[in-house]
Amino acid sequence: MKGSPPIKEVLQEIRGDHLSGATQLAERAAKFLLDYLKGWIEGKLLVEIRPLGRDLVTAQPAMAPMVNLVNQLFRATETLEDPLEIKRRGIAALEGFLDGLIKGTEKIREHALPLLKGKKVVVTHSYSSTVLGVLGHAKGIEVICSEARPLCEGLKTARELGEKGIKVRFMVDCAALSFVGECDLVMVGADSITPEGVVNKTGTYGLALAAKEGGVPFYVLSGREKFLPPLFSQALRIERKDSGEVTKETIPNMVVENFYFEFTPLRLISAVVTPDGMITGDQVREILEKMEISEELKGL
């Protein structure tokens, strides 16, 4: 195919990106697929696009937006055979997904900002462009950012908030737990929302427990693209990462465990703030039960 994007390079980049948020990665993948379809000239498009979509899903298996991106594309094209119609419907689906990300983020901000009215101290963890978009527009608050080991994405959050004029206290993960009881609320993002709980950066569960103990509201900000269909939720496994990111020292009888993500049970969450407003854990499960999956993705 003439003008074909560097598929292998893009897949490798997405697979190896451990710093970008789930939505950012899905947005990058959507734009890549959009360019791919717009640049298509000849060949069996259906044969080409399906393996590519499956590869994108397996590149970041813990991130729901990638699953929903590909699912939206497949559901729009799975009954089609005409390449030109596949191209047309596929482009419309991808543009709809990207438009939904922008509008969803704006609506979440509208629902989340009132939660910060009159509040003085907020705790957040790791990096979420959605959370950043809310905290960066808040007035008169102070944000406690935990570092989010081992890659310290929390430093990126602290830096961007500081540049926006927000007062920030940056501290190691365990230290942040001690300050939860003194704050007004905890606000984090999510990589996936499942019937069992929220998948987010390791350290989120501890903050949720501390918030529950201290009677502090714990909010998760999430677009609908983060809702992981039950079929994928059941198969979701948290991958072990490179131990060298934690320590390069070798000690007899020691195993280094490095997991980027963990589950935080829905029972510990005050509400999930979505583009449609705040919802409870039971409402999360109702939404997930109604999600439909492309036949093409069911075999993954």
Secondary structure, DSSP 4 states (H G I P E B T S, - for coil): -TT---HHHHHHHHHH--SS-HHHHHHHHHHHHHHHHHT--SS-HHHHHHHHHHHHHHHSTT-HHHHHHHHHHHHHHTT---HHHHHHHHHHHHHHHHHHHHHHHHHHHHHHGGGGTT--EEEEES--HHHHHHHTT-SS-EEEEE--TTTTHHHHHHHHHHHTT-EEEEE-HHHHHHHGGGSSEEEE--SEE-SSEEEEETTHHHHHHHHHHHT--EEEE--GGGB--HHHHHH--PPB--GGGT-----TT-----BSEEEEEGGG-SEEEETTEEE-HHHHHHHHHT----HHHHT-
